[in-house]
Structures are given as structure tokens and as C-alpha cells.
């Protein structure tokens, strides 16, 4: 009996010791896991802070470069113009000549300050027009003064941060496997060759003499928009199939955003055919495609295939993530089109009075698609977005008809 009790005591002690070791190991594991989580949170916080600083530095550098170049141009031109979403503009090195392509109106304008020889002026204008179909988008961007100055400022800042030992967030440019479509678009020119050939073969340009300049204007063929759209159709179809979107919808967005100007830009800044803003839509797109938010650079977004992929991805995220709880597909589409221009928060606020996507979905599910469309047309905060929504919807119908049989 005594032996049995002694054994029981030993077994109890052993069990207690084992439990103690198990508990200690568990506590150690929990402590290690807590330390791991804390470290990961710290790393993520540091990465996020670096990303925010990098995004802010990019915007600041681009806007400073834009302002500085505009100041230079203003010293020579009473009506200074720089590239925009639907107008491509380039000055000669001495700033005495300016070439503009208005993609929305279908016009090419060449202006020469203090020119006295009309024959030479017309020859120069013809040369500029031909170059539009001979120089690629990448080559054109490489000579852009704003792009060059912004890159210089960013590189200088990164070098200073490196030499002072400050942490740096590296700009990563996502890459995708090259395909025949990608290779073709990488060499894309500002205007299609057939458009330029038809323009030069048509009636002579309009020549206007003013006190300070000679202006030579060409009217592009009536089918220019269709010709431009066809250049991007293979990539549009590829991305539409990938995300179950209508090619006509993507073409309508490109038409409304840039009128198919491959070098489109806006002061926000936003870049390319589908006007991607690196600091907003670009974050969502890179997070989805690469697993983390990255700064999509201008040279990346000015490649048409990259831009169409980014814009299509953003439309996919709007329809399948931001507004996924909206049951009616047409309602989701209307809301996503508006959000592409103004952001999901403004759409949510228009429908529900708050920035809550959940509240917006509840409100949307209580209305028909037609009522949602009309409500947004009447109540979205910006007139630009109201017009945008109507234009994209109308143009989607137009491209649906255009794509039949192609």
C-alpha cells in the first residue's frame, strides 16, 4: 500500500513537471509568436510609411517639374500649353516651335514663332506630322522635359537618402511576360501610320499668319478615332476576357479618359490611355497584381499594354470587391463607372449619405439600376463625374455596335 502511494506521488510529481514544461513551452511559443507578430507589424508599418513617403515624393517631383517647365514656356509663349489627357504637346529644344495633337477634335497644329517663310514653315510642319508615326511612345517620353526633370529630382533625393543612411523604398516596376501583343504595343507610335499618310494626302493644311507666329493646321481623317481604337483592341479584348468585362466598356472608358492619346497625362498626376493615378488606383492595382502596393511609374503606365491591364484590373476591383454586395450586375456597372472617375467613397456617399460601402450596397439593393443611374446623374458631387458616367454608358453602346463582326 505504501509502495503504491509512493508510486502515485512520483507519477503525480512527474505529471506536474511535464505539465509545467508543456505550459512553459506554450508560453515561450506564444511569446515568440507575439514577438513575431510585433516585428511583422513594425516592418509593415515601416514599409507603409516608406511607400507613403515615396508616393508623396513622386507627386511633388512631377508637379515641381511641370511647374518649372511651364514657367520656361511662358517666357516665350503668351498662351503656354503643356500635354494633357487629350492633347499631346511638344516644343522644339529652343521653345520657338510647338506641335500639338488634339485627339478629341482630330487636329494637328504646328506653330512657329517669328517665322517669315511660309514654304519652310509648311515643310517643317510636314516633317513634324511624319514623325508622329515614326517615333515610338517610349522614345517620345524619353525626350520629355517634365519626365526628365522629375526623374532627376527623384534620383537625386534617393542618392541623398542613401548617402545619409536613411531607409529607402525602392520603386518596383512590375513586369509581365512579353507576348506578341505586348511587343507590338511597346513600339506604338503617337499616331497610326495610315492616319498620317491620309492626312498628308488630303487637302493642304490651313495656314494662318499672326503677329507673333505662323500656325499650320491639319484636320485628321474622320475615322481617326476608329483607327486609334483598333490599335489597342487586341489588348482590350485580352483583358476583357481575363476579367469578364465587355471590350466595348473598356474602349468607352479609354475614349472618355484620353480619346486614345497614348501619352495622356493630367496634373493629378495620372498617366496613359486609361488615366491611372499611381497614388490611388495604382495602389489597388499593384496590390492585386503583385501582392503589395507599389509605385507604378510613368514609363510603365505609358506602355499601352500595361495601362490597359491596370485600368481593366481597377474596373474588376470596383465591380467585384468594392461593390461586390450589390446584387444587380447593371447597378454594379453604373456604380463602378462613376467610381472609376471619382472614387468609391464619393459613389457610396451619393447613394447612402456616408462613405460606407456596406451602406451604399444596402441602398443600391433597394433601387433599380435605372433609378441608381438617374440618382447619380443628378446627385454626384462633381459635374465632371455626372457627365463622365453618361458618356461612358453612351459610348459603350456605340462600341458594342462597332465591334459587331470584327
C-alpha positions as CSV (number, residue, x, y, z in Angstrom):
1,X,0.0,0.0,0.0
2,X,2.8,2.3,1.0
3,X,4.7,1.4,-2.2
4,X,1.6,2.2,-4.3
5,X,1.2,5.6,-2.7
6,X,4.8,6.4,-3.3
7,X,4.5,5.5,-6.9
8,X,1.4,7.6,-7.2
9,X,3.3,10.6,-5.7
10,X,6.1,10.1,-8.1
11,X,3.7,9.9,-11.0
12,X,1.9,13.0,-9.8
13,X,5.1,14.9,-9.5
14,X,6.2,13.7,-12.9
15,X,2.9,14.7,-14.4
16,X,3.1,18.2,-12.8
17,X,6.7,18.6,-14.0
18,X,5.6,17.6,-17.5
19,X,2.6,20.0,-17.4
20,X,5.0,22.7,-16.2
21,X,7.3,22.1,-19.1
22,X,4.4,22.0,-21.5
23,X,3.0,25.2,-20.1
24,X,6.4,26.8,-20.2
25,X,6.9,25.7,-23.8
26,X,3.5,27.0,-24.7
27,X,4.2,30.3,-23.0
28,X,7.5,30.5,-24.9
29,X,5.8,29.8,-28.2
30,X,3.1,32.4,-27.5
31,X,5.8,34.9,-26.6
32,X,7.8,34.1,-29.7
33,X,4.6,34.4,-31.9
34,X,3.7,37.7,-30.2
35,X,7.3,38.9,-30.9
36,X,7.0,37.7,-34.5
37,X,3.6,39.5,-35.0
38,X,5.0,42.7,-33.4
39,X,8.0,42.6,-35.7
40,X,5.9,42.0,-38.8
41,X,3.6,44.8,-37.8
42,X,6.6,47.1,-37.3
43,X,8.1,46.0,-40.7
44,X,4.7,46.6,-42.4
45,X,4.3,50.0,-40.7
46,X,7.8,51.0,-41.8
47,X,7.2,49.7,-45.3
48,X,3.8,51.5,-45.5
49,X,5.5,54.7,-44.2
50,X,8.3,54.4,-46.8
51,X,5.7,53.8,-49.5
52,X,3.7,56.9,-48.5
53,X,6.9,59.0,-48.5
54,X,7.8,57.6,-51.9
55,X,4.4,58.3,-53.4
56,X,4.4,61.9,-51.9
57,X,8.0,62.4,-53.3
58,X,6.9,61.3,-56.7
59,X,3.9,63.6,-56.8
60,X,6.0,66.5,-55.6
61,X,8.8,65.9,-58.1
62,X,6.3,65.6,-61.0
63,X,4.4,68.7,-60.1
64,X,7.5,70.7,-59.5
65,X,9.0,69.7,-62.9
66,X,5.6,70.5,-64.6
67,X,5.6,74.0,-63.0
68,X,9.2,74.7,-63.8
69,X,8.8,73.8,-67.4
70,X,5.6,75.7,-67.7
71,X,7.5,78.8,-66.4
72,X,10.1,78.3,-69.1
73,X,7.5,78.0,-71.8
74,X,5.6,81.1,-70.5
75,X,8.7,83.2,-71.1
76,X,8.3,82.7,-74.9
77,X,4.6,81.9,-75.4
78,X,1.7,84.1,-74.4
79,X,-0.6,81.0,-74.4
80,X,1.6,78.3,-72.9
81,X,0.3,74.7,-73.3
82,X,1.6,71.5,-71.8
83,X,0.4,67.9,-72.5
84,X,-2.9,67.0,-71.1
85,X,-5.3,64.0,-71.1
86,X,-6.5,64.5,-74.7
87,X,-3.8,66.9,-76.2
88,X,-0.2,65.9,-76.8
89,X,2.1,68.9,-77.0
90,X,5.8,69.0,-77.8
91,X,8.2,72.1,-78.1
92,X,11.4,72.3,-80.0
93,X,14.6,72.5,-77.9
94,X,14.7,76.3,-78.3
95,X,11.0,76.5,-77.5
96,X,10.4,78.5,-80.7
97,X,8.1,75.9,-82.3
98,X,5.2,73.9,-80.9
99,X,3.4,70.8,-82.2
100,X,0.1,69.7,-80.7
101,X,-2.2,66.8,-81.4
102,X,-5.7,67.2,-80.2
103,X,-7.0,63.7,-80.1
104,X,-10.5,64.7,-79.1
105,X,-11.0,67.2,-82.0
106,X,-8.9,65.3,-84.5
107,X,-6.4,68.1,-85.3
108,X,-2.7,68.5,-85.6
109,X,-1.4,72.1,-85.1
110,X,2.2,73.2,-85.7
111,X,3.1,76.8,-84.6
112,X,6.3,78.6,-85.3
113,X,7.2,81.9,-83.6
114,X,8.6,84.8,-85.7
115,X,8.5,82.7,-88.9
116,X,8.6,84.6,-92.2
117,X,8.9,81.9,-94.8
118,X,5.7,80.0,-95.4
119,X,7.3,77.3,-97.5
120,X,9.8,76.5,-94.8
121,X,7.1,76.6,-92.2
122,X,4.9,74.1,-94.1
123,X,7.9,71.8,-94.7
124,X,8.7,71.8,-91.0
125,X,5.0,71.0,-90.2
126,X,5.0,68.1,-92.6
127,X,8.2,66.8,-91.0
128,X,6.6,67.0,-87.6
129,X,3.5,65.2,-88.8
130,X,5.5,62.4,-90.3
131,X,7.5,62.0,-87.0
132,X,4.3,61.3,-85.2
133,X,4.0,58.0,-87.0
134,X,7.7,57.2,-86.8
135,X,8.8,57.8,-83.2
136,X,7.6,55.4,-80.6
137,X,5.8,56.4,-77.4
138,X,8.8,55.4,-75.4
139,X,11.2,57.4,-77.4
140,X,8.9,60.4,-77.2
141,X,8.7,60.1,-73.4
142,X,12.5,59.8,-73.1
143,X,12.8,63.3,-74.6
144,X,10.0,64.8,-72.4
145,X,11.5,67.7,-70.3
146,X,9.0,67.2,-67.4
147,X,9.7,63.5,-67.3
148,X,13.5,64.1,-67.4
149,X,13.4,66.7,-64.6
150,X,11.1,64.7,-62.4
151,X,13.3,61.6,-62.7
152,X,16.4,63.7,-62.0
153,X,14.9,65.1,-58.8
154,X,13.8,61.7,-57.6
155,X,17.1,60.1,-58.3
156,X,18.9,62.9,-56.5
157,X,16.7,62.6,-53.5
158,X,17.3,58.8,-53.4
159,X,21.0,59.3,-53.6
160,X,21.0,61.8,-50.8
161,X,18.9,59.4,-48.6
162,X,21.3,56.6,-49.4
163,X,24.5,58.5,-48.5
164,X,22.9,59.8,-45.3
165,X,21.9,56.2,-44.3
166,X,18.2,56.8,-44.4
167,X,15.9,53.9,-45.3
168,X,14.7,53.8,-48.8
169,X,11.7,52.4,-50.5
170,X,12.7,51.1,-53.9
171,X,10.4,51.8,-56.9
172,X,9.5,48.5,-58.3
173,X,8.1,48.4,-61.9
174,X,6.0,45.3,-62.3
175,X,6.8,43.3,-65.4
176,X,4.8,40.7,-67.2
177,X,5.8,38.1,-69.8
178,X,6.2,39.7,-73.2
179,X,3.6,38.5,-75.8
180,X,3.2,39.4,-79.5
181,X,0.6,41.9,-78.4
182,X,3.0,43.4,-75.8
183,X,5.9,43.6,-78.2
184,X,3.7,45.3,-80.8
185,X,2.3,47.9,-78.4
186,X,5.8,48.6,-76.9
187,X,6.7,50.1,-80.3
188,X,3.4,52.1,-80.6
189,X,3.7,55.5,-82.2
190,X,1.8,58.6,-81.3
191,X,-0.4,58.4,-84.4
192,X,-1.1,55.4,-86.6
193,X,0.9,55.5,-89.9
194,X,-2.2,55.3,-92.1
195,X,-3.7,58.3,-90.3
196,X,-0.7,60.4,-91.1
197,X,-0.5,59.2,-94.7
198,X,-4.2,60.0,-95.2
199,X,-3.7,63.4,-93.6
200,X,-0.8,64.4,-95.9
201,X,-2.5,63.1,-99.0
202,X,-5.7,65.1,-98.2
203,X,-6.2,68.8,-98.9
204,X,-3.4,71.2,-98.0
205,X,-3.2,72.5,-94.4
206,X,-4.7,75.7,-93.2
207,X,-2.0,78.4,-92.8
208,X,-2.7,81.4,-90.5
209,X,-0.3,84.3,-90.1
210,X,-0.4,86.2,-86.9
211,X,1.8,89.0,-85.5
212,X,4.0,86.7,-83.5
213,X,3.6,83.3,-85.3
214,X,2.6,81.2,-88.2
215,X,0.1,78.4,-87.4
216,X,-0.3,75.4,-89.7
217,X,-3.3,73.1,-89.0
218,X,-4.1,69.7,-90.3
219,X,-7.5,68.0,-90.0
220,X,-7.1,64.3,-89.3
221,X,-9.4,61.8,-91.2
222,X,-12.9,61.3,-89.9
223,X,-12.1,57.7,-89.0
224,X,-9.0,58.6,-86.9
225,X,-10.8,57.7,-83.6
226,X,-11.6,54.3,-85.0
227,X,-8.1,53.8,-86.3
228,X,-6.7,54.7,-82.9
229,X,-9.1,52.4,-81.1
230,X,-8.2,49.4,-83.4
231,X,-4.6,49.7,-82.4
232,X,-5.5,48.8,-78.8
233,X,-8.2,46.3,-79.5
234,X,-6.1,43.1,-79.1
235,X,-5.0,44.1,-75.5
236,X,-8.5,45.3,-74.7
237,X,-10.0,42.0,-75.7
238,X,-7.4,40.1,-73.8
239,X,-8.0,42.0,-70.5
240,X,-11.8,41.9,-71.1
241,X,-11.7,38.1,-71.3
242,X,-9.5,37.9,-68.3
243,X,-11.9,39.9,-66.0
244,X,-15.2,39.1,-67.7
245,X,-15.7,42.7,-68.8
246,X,-17.1,43.9,-72.1
247,X,-14.4,45.1,-74.6
248,X,-16.9,47.9,-75.6
249,X,-16.8,49.1,-72.0
250,X,-13.0,49.3,-71.8
251,X,-12.9,51.2,-75.2
252,X,-15.6,53.6,-73.9
253,X,-13.5,54.3,-70.8
254,X,-10.3,54.9,-72.9
255,X,-12.3,57.1,-75.3
256,X,-13.7,59.2,-72.4
257,X,-10.4,59.3,-70.4
258,X,-7.9,60.1,-73.2
259,X,-9.5,59.9,-76.7
260,X,-6.9,57.2,-77.3
261,X,-3.9,59.5,-76.7
262,X,-1.1,57.1,-75.6
263,X,0.8,59.9,-73.9
264,X,-2.2,61.2,-72.0
265,X,-1.5,62.9,-68.6
266,X,-3.2,65.1,-66.2
267,X,-1.9,67.3,-63.3
268,X,-3.1,65.0,-60.6
269,X,-0.9,63.3,-62.0
270,X,-2.5,60.5,-64.0
271,X,-0.9,58.7,-66.9
272,X,-1.8,56.8,-70.1
273,X,-4.8,55.7,-72.1
274,X,-6.9,54.9,-69.0
275,X,-5.5,57.7,-66.9
276,X,-4.2,55.7,-64.0
277,X,-3.3,57.7,-60.8
278,X,-0.3,56.0,-59.3
279,X,-1.2,57.1,-55.7
280,X,-4.8,55.8,-55.7
281,X,-5.9,53.3,-58.4
282,X,-2.2,52.4,-58.9
283,X,-2.0,51.2,-55.3
284,X,-5.1,48.9,-55.6
285,X,-3.8,47.5,-59.0
286,X,-0.3,46.7,-57.8
287,X,-1.6,45.2,-54.5
288,X,-3.9,42.9,-56.6
289,X,-1.3,42.0,-59.2
290,X,1.9,42.0,-57.2
291,X,0.7,41.4,-53.6
292,X,1.8,44.8,-52.3
293,X,1.2,48.4,-53.2
294,X,3.9,49.7,-55.5
295,X,4.5,53.0,-57.3
296,X,3.6,52.4,-61.0
297,X,6.0,54.8,-62.8
298,X,5.1,57.0,-65.8
299,X,7.2,54.9,-68.2
300,X,5.4,51.8,-67.0
301,X,1.9,53.4,-67.4
302,X,2.7,55.0,-70.8
303,X,3.2,51.5,-72.2
304,X,-0.3,50.9,-73.6
305,X,-0.5,47.2,-72.7
306,X,0.5,47.9,-69.1
307,X,-2.0,50.8,-68.9
308,X,-4.9,48.7,-70.3
309,X,-4.1,46.0,-67.9
310,X,-4.0,48.4,-65.0
311,X,-7.3,50.1,-66.0
312,X,-9.1,46.8,-66.6
313,X,-7.8,45.5,-63.2
314,X,-9.2,48.5,-61.4
315,X,-12.6,48.1,-63.1
316,X,-12.5,44.5,-61.9
317,X,-11.7,45.5,-58.4
318,X,-14.5,48.1,-58.4
319,X,-17.1,45.7,-59.6
320,X,-16.0,42.6,-57.7
321,X,-14.6,44.0,-54.5
322,X,-15.8,47.5,-53.7
323,X,-19.4,46.9,-54.9
324,X,-19.5,43.1,-54.6
325,X,-22.6,43.1,-52.3
326,X,-24.7,44.9,-54.9
327,X,-26.9,42.2,-56.3
328,X,-27.8,43.7,-59.7
329,X,-25.0,43.5,-62.3
330,X,-26.1,46.6,-64.1
331,X,-26.3,48.6,-60.9
332,X,-22.7,47.5,-60.1
333,X,-21.6,48.5,-63.5
334,X,-23.1,52.0,-63.2
335,X,-21.5,52.5,-59.7
336,X,-18.1,51.2,-60.9
337,X,-18.1,53.6,-63.9
338,X,-18.7,56.5,-61.7
339,X,-16.2,55.3,-59.1
340,X,-13.5,55.0,-61.8
341,X,-13.7,58.8,-62.2
342,X,-14.5,59.9,-58.6
343,X,-13.6,57.1,-56.3
344,X,-15.8,54.5,-54.4
345,X,-16.2,56.8,-51.4
346,X,-18.0,59.5,-53.4
347,X,-20.3,57.0,-55.0
348,X,-21.1,55.5,-51.6
349,X,-21.8,58.9,-50.2
350,X,-24.1,59.8,-53.1
351,X,-26.2,56.7,-52.6
352,X,-26.2,56.4,-48.8
353,X,-25.1,59.7,-47.3
354,X,-21.9,58.0,-45.9
355,X,-18.6,56.7,-47.1
356,X,-19.6,53.1,-46.0
357,X,-19.5,50.7,-48.9
358,X,-21.9,48.4,-47.0
359,X,-24.4,51.2,-46.6
360,X,-24.1,52.0,-50.2
361,X,-24.8,48.4,-51.2
362,X,-27.9,48.3,-49.0
363,X,-29.1,51.5,-50.6
364,X,-28.3,50.2,-54.1
365,X,-30.2,46.9,-53.4
366,X,-33.3,48.9,-52.7
367,X,-33.3,50.6,-56.1
368,X,-33.5,49.6,-59.7
369,X,-30.4,50.0,-61.9
370,X,-32.2,52.8,-63.9
371,X,-33.0,54.6,-60.7
372,X,-29.4,54.3,-59.5
373,X,-28.1,55.7,-62.8
374,X,-30.5,58.7,-62.6
375,X,-29.8,59.3,-59.0
376,X,-26.1,59.5,-59.6
377,X,-26.5,61.7,-62.7
378,X,-28.5,64.1,-60.6
379,X,-26.6,63.9,-57.3
380,X,-22.9,63.0,-57.8
381,X,-20.8,65.8,-56.2
382,X,-18.9,66.7,-59.4
383,X,-20.5,67.7,-62.7
384,X,-17.5,66.1,-64.4
385,X,-18.4,62.7,-62.9
386,X,-22.1,63.1,-63.9
387,X,-21.0,63.8,-67.5
388,X,-18.4,61.0,-67.3
389,X,-21.0,58.4,-66.3
390,X,-23.3,59.4,-69.2
391,X,-20.5,59.5,-71.7
392,X,-19.1,56.1,-70.9
393,X,-22.6,54.4,-70.9
394,X,-23.4,56.0,-74.3
395,X,-20.0,55.2,-75.8
396,X,-20.2,51.6,-74.6
397,X,-23.4,51.2,-76.7
398,X,-21.5,52.8,-79.6
399,X,-18.6,50.4,-79.4
400,X,-20.9,47.4,-79.0
401,X,-22.2,48.3,-82.4
402,X,-18.8,49.0,-83.8
403,X,-17.3,45.6,-82.6
404,X,-20.0,43.5,-84.3
405,X,-18.4,41.4,-87.0
406,X,-14.9,42.5,-86.1
